Amino acid sequence: MAAVVLPLALVFTGLGAGTASADPYTRFAEDWVPAPGGVGQIKVRTWFANNGSNKAVYLLDGLRATDDVSGWEHETNAAWLAEHGINVVMPVGGKSSFYADWYAPSNFNGQPYTYKWESFLTQNLPDHLTRYGISRSNNAVVGLSMGGNAALILAAYHRDQFAFAGSMSGYLNLSAPGMREAIRLAMLDSGGYNADAMWGPPWDSAWLRHDPFVAAPKLSGLPMWISAASGLPGQHDRPNSAIGVFNTTNAMGLEALALAQNRAFQVRLATLGIDSAHFSFPSTGTHQWGYWQDELWAMLPMMKASIGA
C-alpha cells in the first residue's frame, strides 16, 4: 500500500483544538495540546475512524523522533488505519524520551524543560481527545524501537487506558548486560540527551520500572503483538549508495539485538504463564520502517478485536 500524503489544504490547525475535514479519507485534526514539564504544548495529529468508533491507537515513534510530524506519518501509511475503524493518534516529538516522565531537563544539550511524556499520554492527551468523542479507556498503544519499549510500559501501568499493546523491534530487556550503557550512548548520539536526567544512574530503580522484562507480570492477560525480524536484509532493503549500505548494515545490527531481546521477553512471558501475546519473528527484515509498516497491518485484526473497534 502506498504511503499517504495529505495535501496541505486539508490540514487544519488550532491552539488546543482542531478541525476535521468532511472528506472521509482526510478527516483529520492537528492540535497543540497542553503538556506538563514546562514544555507548554505538544503537537498531536489525529485521523478519525471512518465508522465513528470511539477507540484509538496511539502510535509512538523511535529514538530519533522529529518535531514536524511523527515518523509514522513520514514513513508509513499508518493514517489509513482510520479507514478500518480506528482513530489514529500520532503525538509529535519526544526524541530520546522513551515516552517517560524524566527527573529533570537534559543538561548536556541545554534542554529548557523536563520531559513528562507518560503524564501527557495518560492524562493530558486522553482528556483532550474526549472532545472528539474518543474514549479514555480500552485503546491501543503501538510503538517501534524506543516506542516499542514505551508501549509495553504504558500498557503495564495503565491497564484501564490500554487494552492492547504492540511492540516492533523494541528493546524489552533493559537489565541485560550492557543495555543501559548502550541506551546512554544512543541517547547521546540522538540529540545529546543525558540519561541521568531521564532515569538517573544505571542503578536507579527507575530503570527497573521502565524495563518490560521486569514489568512483565503487570502484562498478564493483555493482548500484545511483539515482533522483531532476523536482521537479514529483505524486500525493504535496497541500498544504492555507500551511505545506504552503511545504514542497512547498522539496521541489521540493531534488529539482531532487538530480536535477541524479544526472544528473551518471549521466554520471560512463558515462564510467567502469560499467553496473551502474539510473537512475530520474520525470517528477513532490518531495523527500518518498511517492516514496521508491514507488522502494523498484520496486527490490525488482533488490535481491533482487543479494543472493540
N, C-alpha and C positions, 0 to 999 in steps of 0.2 A: 504494500500500500504506500502510495506516495505521501511525503510529508505535507502537512497542511501549512499554508501561508495565508494569514488573514490580511486582506487589504487594509491599509491604514484608515480608510474612510469608514471602516466598520468597527474601529476601536474607539470606545468612549471612555473618558477618564473623569474621575471626580475625587474630591477630597473627602474620604470617608464613605463615599457612596459611588456606585457605578450605574451604567445604563446598559441594558441588554438590547441587542439588535432583534428585529422581528424575524429575520431570516433564520430558519431552524438550524442551518449549518454554521451560523455565526452568532448565535445567542450567547453573548459574551459580555463580561464586565471587567474593567480594570479599576481597582480600588487602592487607596492608600489607607491602611488600617492602623489605628493607634497601637503602639507597641511599648512594652516596658524596657527598662535598662538604659534609658536616655537616648535611644535611637530615634524616638519620635514616632515615625510611621514606617511601615513595611509595605511594599507593593505586592499585591495579590491579584492574579489573573485567573478568572473563573469562566468555564464553559458550562452552560446549563443543560441538564438532561433533556432529551427530546420528548420524553414521555411525562415530564412533570415530577419525576421522582424526587424525594427529599433526601436521598442518600448520596454521599460524595466519596471520592477518593482524593486524598491529599498526596501529591506527588513531591517527593523530596529529591534534591539534587545531589551531586557529588562534591568532592573536596574543592574543586575549582569553580564553584557556582559563580555566575556572573550577576551583575546588578541591573541589567536591562530587562531580560526575561529569563525564565528558567531554562536550563539545558534541555528539559523535556520538550519545550517549545522550539528551541533552536534546532534540535537534532532528531526529533521523532514526530510521529503523527498521533501522539497521545491525546490531543484535544478531541480526536474523533471518538474517544470512549463516550463522549456526551451523546453521540448518536446511538448508543447502546444502553441508554437509560441510567447513566451515572453522571452526576455533577463532577466536573474535573477541576480541582483546585490546585493552582500552582503558585506557592509562595516564591518570591524572588529574592535572591541574595543568600547570605549565610555561608560565604566562603570559609572553609576550615572550621566551621562552628560545631559540627556533629549535632546540630539542631538541639543543643543543650543549653541549660542555664549555667553561665560561667560565674566564676567567683569575682572576676574583675576585668577591666579592659586589658587588651593585649598591649603590654608596654614596649614590646620590641618594635612594633610598627606604628606606634602613636595612635592606636585606636581610641577615639574620643568617647566611646560608650561601651557598656557591658552587654555582651550577647545574652539575651534571655529568650532563646528560641522555644524551649519547652513550654514556658509560661505563655508565650504568644500563640503557639499552635494548639494549646489545650484550654486556653481561656479567651484571649482577645479575638482570635480568628473565629472559633465557633460561635462566639457571641455575635460577631459581625455577620456571619453567614446566615444567621436566623432571619435577617431582614429579607433574604431571598427565599425563605421557606426551607432552607437546608437544615436538617436535623442536627442536634448536638451529639446524638448517640448512634451507635451501630454503623459507623462509617468504616472506610478502609484507609490504610496508610501504606504507601509503597515507596521504596527508595532504592537507589543504586549506590554501591560502594559505601562512602560515608553515610549516605542516606539510607542504605540498607540496614546498617547498624542502628541508626536512629529510629527507623520504622519499627523494629522489634522492641526497642527500649520504650518508645512511646506507647506501643500497644500493651507492653507488660505492665506499665504503671498506670495506664488509663483505659482499663478494660471496658468501662462504661461508654467511652467515646469511640473506641475502635473494636470492631468485630471481625476484622480481617487485617493481616499484615503481610506484605510482600517484600522480600529482600533479594536483590540481584547483585551478585558479586560483592556482598557485604563482608566486612571483617568482623566475625562473630565470636572471636575468642581473644579478647584483648589481653588476657592473662597469660597467653602463650609466650614462651621465651622470646625476647627481642621485639615483641609487638608494640609495647608502649614507647620504646625508643624509636621504632620505625615511624610511629604516628607523630612523634615530636618532630622528627626530621621532615616528614611530609608536610606538616603544617608550616614549618619554617620555609620550605620551598614554595608553598602555595600562599603567598602573601605575607610572609614573615611573622606568622602568628606564634605566640608563646603558649605552649600547652600548660604551663604552670598557672596561667590566668584562667584556663578552662577548668581543669580538674585537679590542680595542684601538682606536687611532685609525684613520681611514679608510685609511691607508697600510700598516697592519699586514698581514702575509702571511696572517693567519687569515681575513681577508675573502675572499681568493682561494681558500683551502682549502675554504670553505663556499659557493662560487659554483658552481652546477651548470653554468653556461656554461663555466667554466674546467675543471671536473672531468669534463666530458663524455667525454673519451677513456676514462675508467675505467668508463663505462657501456656500452661496446661489447658487443653480444651479449645484453644484459639485456632481457628483455621489460618494456616500460613502457607505461603508459596516461597520456597527457599531455592535459589538457583545460583549456580556458578558453572562456567564451562571449563574445558580442559586446559585452555591456554594455547592450544594449537590453532594456527590461522585457519579461517573458514571463509564462508561466502562473503562476509562483510569486510574482509581484509584484502585490499588490493593496492598495496603501496606502489607508487610510481615515481618515487624520488628518494634521495638519500634520507631526508627528514622523515619521509613516510616509512621507510624501513626502520629507522630508529624508533619512531612512535609505535610501530607494530611490535617490535622487539620488547619495548617497555611494557606494552599492553599484554604481551604474552606472560611476562614475569608477574605482573600484578594479578592476572587472572589465575595463574597457577597457585599463587599464595592464597587468593580468595577461595579456590577450590579446596585446598588443604584445611582452611578454616571452616568451610561449610561442611566438609566431611566430618570434622571433629564435632561440630554442632549437631550433626545428624546422630552420631553415636551418643552424645550427651542427652538428646531427647529420648532416644531409645532406652538408655539406662534409667531415665526417669519414668518410663512408661507413657510418654507423651506421643500420641499417634495422630495428632490433628494437623500435622504438617505434610505438604506435598513437596518432595525434593526433585529438582530438575537439574541433571548434570549432563548437558550436551557433550558429545564427543569432540566437537570443534567449537572454537569461539574464544575471543580475547576480551580484554577489558575495554570495551567500546560500545557506542550507542546502538549500533545496528542489532546487536544481540540482546540488549536490554529492551529494545522495542519489541522484538520477537517474543520475549518472555512476558512482557506486559499483556500482549494479546492472548498468549497461551493461558494466562491465569484468569482471564476475564470471566469465563463461566463460573469458576470457583468463587471469585470475588463477588459476583452478582448474587449467587446463591447464599453466600455468607452474610451479606449485609441487607438482603431483601430488596435489592434494587429492581 
